[in-house]
Amino acid sequence: MPCELCNAFENEKSRIIYSDAHVFVVPILHPIKDGHVMIIPIRHAENMKDLTAEEARAFMTAANLAMDAVKKEYGVTPMFLVNGWEYRSQPHLHAHVLPSKTNLRGLYAASEGVVGKIEASVEELTITADRIRVHFSYES
Ligand SMILES: [Zn+2]
């Protein structure tokens, strides 16, 4: 079975908010809230412990940048969640960053317990990427 997140770097290229040699940040296709993004290593790894030291540094740098950018755009401190554990649907390591104290997307909340997820539209994903990318500055 092909890994969706291994292909996401190519498939989601137009909506990538940030990337370096090891990781990228992109809006999630099934957002729980507006401003929900994922940090994804480019190389397939299942867990944080599977990353090299350099990849782990890049992963946490991108996560911190995403937290700052989401906070600036949505005005609340974001949540940071690695893999989603029991809710995990992807074998490829990923972290979620999403605004904490904002409303759930209506359609997503109504769909809990129902097979199938509500995808954001291409327009919604592009708007999310554009809104967050504005605040995404990297100073090495
Ligand atoms: Zn993968």
Residues whose N, C-alpha, C, O or C-beta is under 5 A from the ligand:
A	BS01	ZN	C3 L5 C6 H44 H92
